[in-house]
Amino acid sequence: MWEIWKEELYKIASRKVIWCGVFLLFAFVTFRLIMVQKDYSVTIDGQSYTGKEAIEKDKKLTAEHAGILTAEKVQEIYEKYGFYYYDDKTESNAGNFCSKFVTEQMTNYHQTGGDDPSQIHFYEGEEWEQNAAPLLRENLQFDYFYGWQDFQETYGMVGILLLFVVFIIGLSPVFSEEYTLRTADILLSTQRGKKSGIWLKIAAALSFTAIVYLAFTAYIWAIYLLVFGTQGLDASAVLAGVSFFGYGPGSIAGFLLSMSALGLAGALLLTGMVLAVSSLCRNSFLTVVVSLVLFLVPLVWLKVFSSMWILGYRLTRAVNHFMTSMPFYLPMNWSFGFSGEQIGMHLVTALTVGVVCLILGYHKYRNYQGGK
């Protein structure tokens, strides 16, 4: 049993297209982080810094203001550093992480173009109550979280989805390749081949997905820790753009770990879906096409059809929740402001769909050309 599992795992891992995709993805993430570090700039006491030095200076400065975010802390930051803006004369940003946070979150910065400090002012009245006041009422922990906010965008919004595409391409031949090579009948002619052998194929695919996903996640964590360190991981996730509403760990560290866990769940569900399609299609190319279409259906539904309410209010909402349980959106459940109960429901839905897909893949392959 162990030998068969290893052979099936090796067969999947031997496909060069997978490693080309993974290598390009690793290179993209690494290059992007290098550019983020290279382009980073900060102005402190009239002195400008760039690159790694700028990050270290900004981290040290922010540490002096770390703690519960209060109106007094905001006022202190403003009095010390003023507003953050783009200086046309120096062609660089004037300010630091603290002033940038205060300016972007509590002023009309985004309505001014951000290049004229004389036009920037704190929100007032209703605008203050809607935008800035909530950040000061919840005892939110402030610290330097710039790198972890970038981590969220690079890993959570781009990296995971691109890795999923690599999985679709790499796992599509698991069953369909046996049809193309006409080896399915031979494999299914043995007692083990038509029972445990199929489950071992499935186990190998799931194992490969988990190993590659966890390795990719560990690599992303490692390079961001190398550049930005651990500072800011204890800051409140809300300050980094996570919704006030819905369920989610309070700290950035907890939020990023939960996002990684949702990504793993989405990857395993995607594997089950691809295996089911692979057992239904007669060649790997068709499997890739169909799997990509299924992967993108939730995106099309929520971006195009959901707002039309073509199925009525209740049924459309039910379909919306189903779509956000699928691989494309499951890792991004945090962005919808779902409650803990809803996220739990989505995970149960994902588990159910995954199990159904695996059972379907098993029986469809087992019964190929009359094999039973």
C-alpha positions as YAML, in Angstrom:
chain: A
units: angstrom
residues:
- id: 1
  name: MET
  ca: [0.00, 0.00, 0.00]
- id: 2
  name: TRP
  ca: [2.75, 2.42, 0.99]
- id: 3
  name: GLU
  ca: [4.68, 1.62, -2.20]
- id: 4
  name: ILE
  ca: [1.66, 2.25, -4.43]
- id: 5
  name: TRP
  ca: [1.00, 5.58, -2.71]
- id: 6
  name: LYS
  ca: [4.63, 6.61, -3.22]
- id: 7
  name: GLU
  ca: [4.53, 5.59, -6.88]
- id: 8
  name: GLU
  ca: [1.36, 7.59, -7.51]
- id: 9
  name: LEU
  ca: [2.79, 10.58, -5.65]
- id: 10
  name: TYR
  ca: [5.98, 10.35, -7.71]
- id: 11
  name: LYS
  ca: [3.94, 10.14, -10.91]
- id: 12
  name: ILE
  ca: [2.19, 13.42, -10.07]
- id: 13
  name: ALA
  ca: [5.39, 15.10, -8.88]
- id: 14
  name: SER
  ca: [7.28, 14.07, -12.02]
- id: 15
  name: ARG
  ca: [5.19, 16.36, -14.23]
- id: 16
  name: LYS
  ca: [7.48, 19.22, -15.22]
- id: 17
  name: VAL
  ca: [4.60, 21.59, -15.89]
- id: 18
  name: ILE
  ca: [3.79, 21.62, -12.18]
- id: 19
  name: TRP
  ca: [7.29, 22.60, -11.13]
- id: 20
  name: CYS
  ca: [7.57, 25.20, -13.89]
- id: 21
  name: GLY
  ca: [4.38, 26.78, -12.57]
- id: 22
  name: VAL
  ca: [5.49, 26.58, -8.94]
- id: 23
  name: PHE
  ca: [8.93, 27.99, -9.78]
- id: 24
  name: LEU
  ca: [7.40, 30.92, -11.69]
- id: 25
  name: LEU
  ca: [5.03, 31.59, -8.81]
- id: 26
  name: PHE
  ca: [7.87, 31.53, -6.27]
- id: 27
  name: ALA
  ca: [9.91, 33.82, -8.54]
- id: 28
  name: PHE
  ca: [6.98, 36.24, -8.91]
- id: 29
  name: VAL
  ca: [6.38, 36.48, -5.17]
- id: 30
  name: THR
  ca: [10.10, 36.84, -4.42]
- id: 31
  name: PHE
  ca: [10.62, 39.50, -7.10]
- id: 32
  name: ARG
  ca: [7.60, 41.44, -5.91]
- id: 33
  name: LEU
  ca: [8.85, 41.47, -2.33]
- id: 34
  name: ILE
  ca: [12.31, 42.58, -3.51]
- id: 35
  name: MET
  ca: [10.71, 45.49, -5.38]
- id: 36
  name: VAL
  ca: [8.53, 46.39, -2.38]
- id: 37
  name: GLN
  ca: [11.65, 46.58, -0.22]
- id: 38
  name: LYS
  ca: [13.65, 48.47, -2.87]
- id: 39
  name: ASP
  ca: [10.93, 51.09, -3.47]
- id: 40
  name: TYR
  ca: [10.11, 51.59, 0.20]
- id: 41
  name: SER
  ca: [10.81, 55.13, 1.35]
- id: 42
  name: VAL
  ca: [10.26, 57.13, 4.51]
- id: 43
  name: THR
  ca: [10.95, 60.67, 5.71]
- id: 44
  name: ILE
  ca: [11.89, 61.17, 9.36]
- id: 45
  name: ASP
  ca: [13.00, 64.55, 10.75]
- id: 46
  name: GLY
  ca: [13.49, 65.84, 7.22]
- id: 47
  name: GLN
  ca: [15.80, 62.95, 6.31]
- id: 48
  name: SER
  ca: [14.75, 60.53, 3.58]
- id: 49
  name: TYR
  ca: [15.58, 56.82, 3.68]
- id: 50
  name: THR
  ca: [14.94, 54.04, 1.17]
- id: 51
  name: GLY
  ca: [15.05, 50.27, 1.00]
- id: 52
  name: LYS
  ca: [15.82, 48.06, 3.98]
- id: 53
  name: GLU
  ca: [17.10, 51.01, 6.02]
- id: 54
  name: ALA
  ca: [13.79, 52.81, 5.55]
- id: 55
  name: ILE
  ca: [11.85, 49.78, 6.78]
- id: 56
  name: GLU
  ca: [13.99, 49.48, 9.90]
- id: 57
  name: LYS
  ca: [13.68, 53.22, 10.62]
- id: 58
  name: ASP
  ca: [9.92, 53.09, 10.18]
- id: 59
  name: LYS
  ca: [9.59, 50.03, 12.40]
- id: 60
  name: LYS
  ca: [11.58, 51.72, 15.15]
- id: 61
  name: LEU
  ca: [9.57, 54.94, 14.88]
- id: 62
  name: THR
  ca: [6.24, 53.09, 14.93]
- id: 63
  name: ALA
  ca: [7.29, 51.09, 17.98]
- id: 64
  name: GLU
  ca: [7.34, 54.37, 19.92]
- id: 65
  name: HIS
  ca: [3.62, 54.79, 19.21]
- id: 66
  name: ALA
  ca: [2.56, 51.16, 19.44]
- id: 67
  name: GLY
  ca: [-0.33, 50.31, 21.70]
- id: 68
  name: ILE
  ca: [-4.06, 50.95, 21.92]
- id: 69
  name: LEU
  ca: [-5.15, 53.39, 19.22]
- id: 70
  name: THR
  ca: [-6.66, 56.47, 20.84]
- id: 71
  name: ALA
  ca: [-7.60, 60.00, 19.79]
- id: 72
  name: GLU
  ca: [-4.65, 61.26, 21.84]
- id: 73
  name: LYS
  ca: [-2.26, 58.98, 19.96]
- id: 74
  name: VAL
  ca: [-3.65, 60.17, 16.61]
- id: 75
  name: GLN
  ca: [-3.22, 63.80, 17.64]
- id: 76
  name: GLU
  ca: [0.33, 63.11, 18.84]
- id: 77
  name: ILE
  ca: [1.27, 61.53, 15.52]
- id: 78
  name: TYR
  ca: [-0.21, 64.45, 13.59]
- id: 79
  name: GLU
  ca: [1.57, 67.06, 15.70]
- id: 80
  name: LYS
  ca: [4.92, 65.26, 15.33]
- id: 81
  name: TYR
  ca: [4.85, 64.32, 11.66]
- id: 82
  name: GLY
  ca: [1.99, 66.14, 9.97]
- id: 83
  name: PHE
  ca: [0.07, 64.59, 7.11]
- id: 84
  name: TYR
  ca: [1.43, 62.08, 4.65]
- id: 85
  name: TYR
  ca: [1.55, 63.21, 1.00]
- id: 86
  name: TYR
  ca: [3.39, 62.88, -2.30]
- id: 87
  name: ASP
  ca: [6.05, 65.57, -2.73]
- id: 88
  name: ASP
  ca: [6.33, 66.61, -6.38]
- id: 89
  name: LYS
  ca: [9.66, 68.33, -5.75]
- id: 90
  name: THR
  ca: [11.45, 65.26, -4.45]
- id: 91
  name: GLU
  ca: [9.21, 62.82, -6.37]
- id: 92
  name: SER
  ca: [8.78, 60.74, -3.25]
- id: 93
  name: ASN
  ca: [6.33, 60.28, -0.39]
- id: 94
  name: ALA
  ca: [6.76, 62.66, 2.53]
- id: 95
  name: GLY
  ca: [5.98, 60.98, 5.82]
- id: 96
  name: ASN
  ca: [6.24, 57.66, 7.61]
- id: 97
  name: PHE
  ca: [4.04, 54.69, 8.41]
- id: 98
  name: CYS
  ca: [2.34, 56.41, 11.36]
- id: 99
  name: SER
  ca: [1.48, 59.58, 9.46]
- id: 100
  name: LYS
  ca: [0.42, 57.51, 6.45]
- id: 101
  name: PHE
  ca: [-2.00, 55.47, 8.54]
- id: 102
  name: VAL
  ca: [-3.56, 58.53, 10.18]
- id: 103
  name: THR
  ca: [-3.77, 60.42, 6.89]
- id: 104
  name: GLU
  ca: [-5.30, 57.61, 4.86]
- id: 105
  name: GLN
  ca: [-7.77, 56.47, 7.52]
- id: 106
  name: MET
  ca: [-8.88, 59.73, 9.12]
- id: 107
  name: THR
  ca: [-8.64, 62.50, 6.51]
- id: 108
  name: ASN
  ca: [-9.93, 63.42, 3.05]
- id: 109
  name: TYR
  ca: [-6.57, 62.31, 1.62]
- id: 110
  name: HIS
  ca: [-8.09, 60.09, -1.10]
- id: 111
  name: GLN
  ca: [-10.35, 62.89, -2.31]
- id: 112
  name: THR
  ca: [-7.50, 65.40, -2.75]
- id: 113
  name: GLY
  ca: [-5.09, 63.46, -4.94]
- id: 114
  name: GLY
  ca: [-2.62, 63.23, -2.06]
- id: 115
  name: ASP
  ca: [-0.07, 65.72, -3.37]
- id: 116
  name: ASP
  ca: [-1.11, 68.96, -1.64]
- id: 117
  name: PRO
  ca: [-0.89, 68.87, 2.17]
- id: 118
  name: SER
  ca: [-2.71, 72.20, 2.46]
- id: 119
  name: GLN
  ca: [-5.90, 70.57, 1.15]
- id: 120
  name: ILE
  ca: [-5.76, 67.61, 3.51]
- id: 121
  name: HIS
  ca: [-7.78, 67.82, 6.72]
- id: 122
  name: PHE
  ca: [-9.31, 65.48, 9.28]
- id: 123
  name: TYR
  ca: [-12.81, 64.22, 8.64]
- id: 124
  name: GLU
  ca: [-15.51, 66.15, 10.44]
- id: 125
  name: GLY
  ca: [-19.02, 65.44, 11.64]
- id: 126
  name: GLU
  ca: [-20.72, 62.47, 10.02]
- id: 127
  name: GLU
  ca: [-17.66, 61.59, 7.93]
- id: 128
  name: TRP
  ca: [-15.57, 61.31, 11.08]
- id: 129
  name: GLU
  ca: [-18.19, 59.15, 12.79]
- id: 130
  name: GLN
  ca: [-18.43, 56.80, 9.80]
- id: 131
  name: ASN
  ca: [-14.74, 56.48, 8.92]
- id: 132
  name: ALA
  ca: [-12.42, 57.36, 11.80]
- id: 133
  name: ALA
  ca: [-14.40, 57.11, 15.03]
- id: 134
  name: PRO
  ca: [-14.93, 53.30, 14.85]
- id: 135
  name: LEU
  ca: [-11.15, 52.80, 14.87]
- id: 136
  name: LEU
  ca: [-10.91, 54.63, 18.21]
- id: 137
  name: ARG
  ca: [-13.74, 52.86, 20.03]
- id: 138
  name: GLU
  ca: [-12.68, 49.23, 19.92]
- id: 139
  name: ASN
  ca: [-9.37, 49.28, 21.83]
- id: 140
  name: LEU
  ca: [-7.53, 48.33, 18.64]
- id: 141
  name: GLN
  ca: [-3.83, 47.50, 18.86]
- id: 142
  name: PHE
  ca: [-1.65, 49.75, 16.68]
- id: 143
  name: ASP
  ca: [1.80, 48.78, 15.43]
- id: 144
  name: TYR
  ca: [3.85, 48.53, 12.22]
- id: 145
  name: PHE
  ca: [1.84, 46.20, 9.97]
- id: 146
  name: TYR
  ca: [2.79, 47.47, 6.50]
- id: 147
  name: GLY
  ca: [4.53, 44.24, 5.48]
- id: 148
  name: TRP
  ca: [1.71, 42.01, 6.70]
- id: 149
  name: GLN
  ca: [-0.86, 44.07, 4.84]
- id: 150
  name: ASP
  ca: [1.20, 43.51, 1.70]
- id: 151
  name: PHE
  ca: [1.43, 39.80, 2.62]
- id: 152
  name: GLN
  ca: [-2.36, 39.65, 2.72]
- id: 153
  name: GLU
  ca: [-2.63, 41.11, -0.79]
- id: 154
  name: THR
  ca: [0.23, 39.10, -2.35]
- id: 155
  name: TYR
  ca: [-0.53, 35.76, -0.75]
- id: 156
  name: GLY
  ca: [-4.26, 35.92, -0.06]
- id: 157
  name: MET
  ca: [-5.46, 37.75, -3.15]
- id: 158
  name: VAL
  ca: [-2.98, 36.59, -5.80]
- id: 159
  name: GLY
  ca: [-0.63, 33.82, -4.67]
- id: 160
  name: ILE
  ca: [-3.25, 31.28, -3.60]
- id: 161
  name: LEU
  ca: [-5.34, 31.72, -6.74]
- id: 162
  name: LEU
  ca: [-2.33, 31.33, -9.04]
- id: 163
  name: LEU
  ca: [-1.26, 28.23, -7.12]
- id: 164
  name: PHE
  ca: [-4.77, 26.83, -7.60]
- id: 165
  name: VAL
  ca: [-4.37, 27.23, -11.37]
- id: 166
  name: VAL
  ca: [-1.10, 25.27, -11.16]
- id: 167
  name: PHE
  ca: [-2.93, 22.52, -9.26]
- id: 168
  name: ILE
  ca: [-5.62, 22.36, -11.94]
- id: 169
  name: ILE
  ca: [-3.03, 21.92, -14.68]
- id: 170
  name: GLY
  ca: [-0.89, 19.49, -12.71]
- id: 171
  name: LEU
  ca: [-3.63, 17.23, -11.33]
- id: 172
  name: SER
  ca: [-5.81, 17.00, -14.44]
- id: 173
  name: PRO
  ca: [-4.00, 13.90, -15.82]
- id: 174
  name: VAL
  ca: [-4.48, 11.76, -12.67]
- id: 175
  name: PHE
  ca: [-7.34, 9.74, -14.21]
- id: 176
  name: SER
  ca: [-7.71, 11.09, -17.75]
- id: 177
  name: GLU
  ca: [-4.11, 10.26, -18.64]
- id: 178
  name: GLU
  ca: [-4.85, 6.60, -17.98]
- id: 179
  name: TYR
  ca: [-7.63, 6.79, -20.57]
- id: 180
  name: THR
  ca: [-5.36, 8.48, -23.12]
- id: 181
  name: LEU
  ca: [-2.54, 5.95, -22.63]
- id: 182
  name: ARG
  ca: [-5.07, 3.08, -22.60]
- id: 183
  name: THR
  ca: [-3.67, 1.78, -19.35]
- id: 184
  name: ALA
  ca: [-6.91, 2.12, -17.38]
- id: 185
  name: ASP
  ca: [-8.23, -1.32, -18.41]
- id: 186
  name: ILE
  ca: [-4.97, -2.96, -17.37]
- id: 187
  name: LEU
  ca: [-4.87, -1.20, -14.01]
- id: 188
  name: LEU
  ca: [-8.52, -2.04, -13.37]
- id: 189
  name: SER
  ca: [-8.04, -5.70, -14.19]
- id: 190
  name: THR
  ca: [-6.51, -6.41, -10.76]
- id: 191
  name: GLN
  ca: [-8.37, -6.65, -7.48]
- id: 192
  name: ARG
  ca: [-6.25, -3.94, -5.87]
- id: 193
  name: GLY
  ca: [-6.29, -1.75, -8.99]
- id: 194
  name: LYS
  ca: [-10.07, -1.43, -9.03]
- id: 195
  name: LYS
  ca: [-10.43, -0.77, -5.31]
- id: 196
  name: SER
  ca: [-7.61, 0.35, -3.03]
- id: 197
  name: GLY
  ca: [-5.45, 1.40, -5.98]
- id: 198
  name: ILE
  ca: [-7.96, 4.08, -6.94]
- id: 199
  name: TRP
  ca: [-8.16, 5.42, -3.39]
- id: 200
  name: LEU
  ca: [-4.37, 5.50, -3.27]
- id: 201
  name: LYS
  ca: [-4.37, 7.61, -6.44]
- id: 202
  name: ILE
  ca: [-6.78, 9.98, -4.73]
- id: 203
  name: ALA
  ca: [-4.73, 9.97, -1.50]
- id: 204
  name: ALA
  ca: [-1.56, 10.74, -3.46]
- id: 205
  name: ALA
  ca: [-3.23, 13.70, -5.20]
- id: 206
  name: LEU
  ca: [-4.55, 15.09, -1.91]
- id: 207
  name: SER
  ca: [-1.15, 14.59, -0.26]
- id: 208
  name: PHE
  ca: [0.64, 16.33, -3.11]
- id: 209
  name: THR
  ca: [-1.72, 19.30, -2.92]
- id: 210
  name: ALA
  ca: [-1.28, 19.62, 0.85]
- id: 211
  name: ILE
  ca: [2.52, 19.31, 0.69]
- id: 212
  name: VAL
  ca: [2.96, 21.88, -2.09]
- id: 213
  name: TYR
  ca: [0.44, 24.29, -0.57]
- id: 214
  name: LEU
  ca: [2.06, 24.13, 2.87]
- id: 215
  name: ALA
  ca: [5.55, 24.49, 1.35]
- id: 216
  name: PHE
  ca: [4.43, 27.56, -0.62]
- id: 217
  name: THR
  ca: [2.78, 29.04, 2.47]
- id: 218
  name: ALA
  ca: [5.87, 28.40, 4.61]
- id: 219
  name: TYR
  ca: [8.09, 30.04, 1.97]
- id: 220
  name: ILE
  ca: [5.92, 33.17, 1.82]
- id: 221
  name: TRP
  ca: [5.91, 33.43, 5.60]
- id: 222
  name: ALA
  ca: [9.69, 32.96, 5.71]
- id: 223
  name: ILE
  ca: [10.58, 35.69, 3.20]
- id: 224
  name: TYR
  ca: [8.18, 38.21, 4.76]
- id: 225
  name: LEU
  ca: [9.53, 37.46, 8.22]
- id: 226
  name: LEU
  ca: [13.03, 37.96, 6.84]
- id: 227
  name: VAL
  ca: [12.19, 41.41, 5.49]
- id: 228
  name: PHE
  ca: [9.66, 42.72, 8.02]
- id: 229
  name: GLY
  ca: [10.26, 40.64, 11.15]
- id: 230
  name: THR
  ca: [7.50, 39.81, 13.61]
- id: 231
  name: GLN
  ca: [6.60, 43.38, 14.52]
- id: 232
  name: GLY
  ca: [2.99, 44.14, 13.74]
- id: 233
  name: LEU
  ca: [1.70, 40.58, 13.95]
- id: 234
  name: ASP
  ca: [0.02, 41.48, 17.24]
- id: 235
  name: ALA
  ca: [-1.68, 44.54, 15.73]
- id: 236
  name: SER
  ca: [-5.45, 44.44, 15.19]
- id: 237
  name: ALA
  ca: [-6.44, 42.95, 11.85]
- id: 238
  name: VAL
  ca: [-9.12, 45.62, 11.39]
- id: 239
  name: LEU
  ca: [-6.39, 48.26, 11.03]
- id: 240
  name: ALA
  ca: [-4.98, 46.34, 8.06]
- id: 241
  name: GLY
  ca: [-8.28, 46.50, 6.19]
- id: 242
  name: VAL
  ca: [-10.15, 43.47, 7.52]
- id: 243
  name: SER
  ca: [-13.87, 44.11, 7.85]
- id: 244
  name: PHE
  ca: [-15.26, 45.27, 11.20]
- id: 245
  name: PHE
  ca: [-18.20, 42.98, 10.60]
- id: 246
  name: GLY
  ca: [-18.26, 39.24, 10.75]
- id: 247
  name: TYR
  ca: [-16.05, 36.67, 12.41]
- id: 248
  name: GLY
  ca: [-12.28, 36.81, 12.42]
- id: 249
  name: PRO
  ca: [-9.28, 36.56, 14.75]
- id: 250
  name: GLY
  ca: [-8.48, 39.91, 16.30]
- id: 251
  name: SER
  ca: [-4.74, 39.99, 15.60]
- id: 252
  name: ILE
  ca: [-3.07, 40.11, 12.21]
- id: 253
  name: ALA
  ca: [-1.18, 36.90, 13.02]
- id: 254
  name: GLY
  ca: [-4.41, 35.05, 13.81]
- id: 255
  name: PHE
  ca: [-6.09, 36.47, 10.74]
- id: 256
  name: LEU
  ca: [-3.27, 35.44, 8.38]
- id: 257
  name: LEU
  ca: [-3.13, 31.94, 9.86]
- id: 258
  name: SER
  ca: [-6.90, 31.55, 9.45]
- id: 259
  name: MET
  ca: [-6.59, 32.77, 5.85]
- id: 260
  name: SER
  ca: [-3.90, 30.15, 5.24]
- id: 261
  name: ALA
  ca: [-6.15, 27.45, 6.73]
- id: 262
  name: LEU
  ca: [-9.06, 28.48, 4.51]
- id: 263
  name: GLY
  ca: [-6.68, 28.36, 1.56]
- id: 264
  name: LEU
  ca: [-5.70, 24.79, 2.42]
- id: 265
  name: ALA
  ca: [-9.37, 23.81, 2.64]
- id: 266
  name: GLY
  ca: [-9.95, 25.42, -0.76]
- id: 267
  name: ALA
  ca: [-6.95, 23.59, -2.26]
- id: 268
  name: LEU
  ca: [-8.18, 20.20, -1.06]
- id: 269
  name: LEU
  ca: [-11.69, 20.91, -2.35]
- id: 270
  name: LEU
  ca: [-10.21, 21.96, -5.70]
- id: 271
  name: THR
  ca: [-8.28, 18.68, -5.84]
- id: 272
  name: GLY
  ca: [-11.48, 16.71, -5.36]
- id: 273
  name: MET
  ca: [-13.21, 18.68, -8.11]
- id: 274
  name: VAL
  ca: [-10.32, 18.23, -10.55]
- id: 275
  name: LEU
  ca: [-10.18, 14.47, -9.86]
- id: 276
  name: ALA
  ca: [-13.91, 14.17, -10.51]
- id: 277
  name: VAL
  ca: [-13.56, 16.01, -13.83]
- id: 278
  name: SER
  ca: [-10.47, 13.95, -14.68]
- id: 279
  name: SER
  ca: [-12.46, 10.74, -14.24]
- id: 280
  name: LEU
  ca: [-15.18, 12.06, -16.56]
- id: 281
  name: CYS
  ca: [-12.98, 13.38, -19.37]
- id: 282
  name: ARG
  ca: [-11.04, 11.31, -21.89]
- id: 283
  name: ASN
  ca: [-7.95, 13.55, -22.10]
- id: 284
  name: SER
  ca: [-6.01, 15.90, -19.85]
- id: 285
  name: PHE
  ca: [-6.52, 19.02, -21.96]
- id: 286
  name: LEU
  ca: [-10.30, 18.77, -21.72]
- id: 287
  name: THR
  ca: [-9.96, 18.18, -17.99]
- id: 288
  name: VAL
  ca: [-7.96, 21.41, -17.62]
- id: 289
  name: VAL
  ca: [-10.52, 23.41, -19.61]
- id: 290
  name: VAL
  ca: [-13.54, 22.06, -17.72]
- id: 291
  name: SER
  ca: [-11.79, 22.43, -14.34]
- id: 292
  name: LEU
  ca: [-10.84, 26.04, -15.09]
- id: 293
  name: VAL
  ca: [-14.43, 26.80, -16.10]
- id: 294
  name: LEU
  ca: [-15.75, 25.31, -12.85]
- id: 295
  name: PHE
  ca: [-13.09, 27.20, -10.89]
- id: 296
  name: LEU
  ca: [-14.17, 30.53, -12.43]
- id: 297
  name: VAL
  ca: [-17.95, 29.99, -12.28]
- id: 298
  name: PRO
  ca: [-18.23, 31.52, -8.75]
- id: 299
  name: LEU
  ca: [-16.40, 34.64, -9.94]
- id: 300
  name: VAL
  ca: [-18.74, 35.07, -12.91]
- id: 301
  name: TRP
  ca: [-21.81, 34.40, -10.78]
- id: 302
  name: LEU
  ca: [-20.98, 36.93, -8.06]
- id: 303
  name: LYS
  ca: [-19.68, 39.61, -10.43]
- id: 304
  name: VAL
  ca: [-22.39, 39.33, -13.10]
- id: 305
  name: PHE
  ca: [-25.49, 37.34, -12.17]
- id: 306
  name: SER
  ca: [-25.80, 37.75, -8.40]
- id: 307
  name: SER
  ca: [-26.80, 41.41, -8.56]
- id: 308
  name: MET
  ca: [-29.59, 40.56, -11.04]
- id: 309
  name: TRP
  ca: [-31.43, 38.43, -8.45]
- id: 310
  name: ILE
  ca: [-32.65, 36.24, -11.32]
- id: 311
  name: LEU
  ca: [-33.50, 33.36, -8.95]
- id: 312
  name: GLY
  ca: [-35.33, 35.49, -6.44]
- id: 313
  name: TYR
  ca: [-33.97, 36.86, -3.16]
- id: 314
  name: ARG
  ca: [-33.74, 33.70, -1.05]
- id: 315
  name: LEU
  ca: [-32.50, 31.31, -3.71]
- id: 316
  name: THR
  ca: [-29.96, 33.84, -5.02]
- id: 317
  name: ARG
  ca: [-28.61, 34.30, -1.48]
- id: 318
  name: ALA
  ca: [-28.35, 30.52, -1.08]
- id: 319
  name: VAL
  ca: [-26.46, 30.25, -4.37]
- id: 320
  name: ASN
  ca: [-24.21, 33.13, -3.29]
- id: 321
  name: HIS
  ca: [-23.26, 31.27, -0.13]
- id: 322
  name: PHE
  ca: [-22.63, 28.10, -2.12]
- id: 323
  name: MET
  ca: [-20.36, 29.99, -4.53]
- id: 324
  name: THR
  ca: [-18.35, 31.49, -1.68]
- id: 325
  name: SER
  ca: [-17.83, 27.93, -0.39]
- id: 326
  name: MET
  ca: [-16.02, 27.00, -3.60]
- id: 327
  name: PRO
  ca: [-12.21, 27.13, -4.12]
- id: 328
  name: PHE
  ca: [-12.09, 30.57, -5.75]
- id: 329
  name: TYR
  ca: [-13.71, 32.39, -2.83]
- id: 330
  name: LEU
  ca: [-13.20, 30.08, 0.16]
- id: 331
  name: PRO
  ca: [-9.72, 31.51, 0.98]
- id: 332
  name: MET
  ca: [-11.24, 35.01, 0.79]
- id: 333
  name: ASN
  ca: [-14.22, 34.42, 3.08]
- id: 334
  name: TRP
  ca: [-12.77, 37.04, 5.42]
- id: 335
  name: SER
  ca: [-13.46, 39.80, 2.87]
- id: 336
  name: PHE
  ca: [-17.26, 39.30, 2.94]
- id: 337
  name: GLY
  ca: [-17.80, 40.00, 6.64]
- id: 338
  name: PHE
  ca: [-19.35, 36.57, 7.23]
- id: 339
  name: SER
  ca: [-20.23, 35.44, 10.73]
- id: 340
  name: GLY
  ca: [-18.47, 32.48, 12.31]
- id: 341
  name: GLU
  ca: [-21.59, 30.39, 11.74]
- id: 342
  name: GLN
  ca: [-21.63, 31.25, 8.04]
- id: 343
  name: ILE
  ca: [-17.94, 30.45, 7.58]
- id: 344
  name: GLY
  ca: [-18.52, 27.15, 9.38]
- id: 345
  name: MET
  ca: [-21.42, 26.46, 7.03]
- id: 346
  name: HIS
  ca: [-19.16, 27.20, 4.04]
- id: 347
  name: LEU
  ca: [-16.53, 24.78, 5.32]
- id: 348
  name: VAL
  ca: [-19.16, 22.06, 5.78]
- id: 349
  name: THR
  ca: [-20.43, 22.75, 2.26]
- id: 350
  name: ALA
  ca: [-16.87, 22.55, 0.91]
- id: 351
  name: LEU
  ca: [-16.30, 19.26, 2.76]
- id: 352
  name: THR
  ca: [-19.56, 17.80, 1.43]
- id: 353
  name: VAL
  ca: [-18.83, 18.83, -2.16]
- id: 354
  name: GLY
  ca: [-15.26, 17.54, -1.86]
- id: 355
  name: VAL
  ca: [-16.35, 14.13, -0.57]
- id: 356
  name: VAL
  ca: [-19.03, 13.84, -3.28]
- id: 357
  name: CYS
  ca: [-16.46, 14.70, -5.95]
- id: 358
  name: LEU
  ca: [-14.00, 12.11, -4.66]
- id: 359
  name: ILE
  ca: [-16.66, 9.39, -4.54]
- id: 360
  name: LEU
  ca: [-17.79, 10.35, -8.05]
- id: 361
  name: GLY
  ca: [-14.21, 10.22, -9.31]
- id: 362
  name: TYR
  ca: [-13.67, 6.83, -7.70]
- id: 363
  name: HIS
  ca: [-16.77, 5.19, -9.16]
- id: 364
  name: LYS
  ca: [-16.48, 6.78, -12.60]
- id: 365
  name: TYR
  ca: [-12.89, 5.61, -13.01]
- id: 366
  name: ARG
  ca: [-13.59, 2.19, -11.51]
- id: 367
  name: ASN
  ca: [-16.43, 1.59, -13.96]
- id: 368
  name: TYR
  ca: [-14.50, 2.77, -17.00]
- id: 369
  name: GLN
  ca: [-15.14, 0.45, -19.97]
- id: 370
  name: GLY
  ca: [-17.00, -1.99, -17.79]
- id: 371
  name: GLY
  ca: [-14.31, -2.32, -15.10]
- id: 372
  name: LYS
  ca: [-15.98, -3.14, -11.82]
...
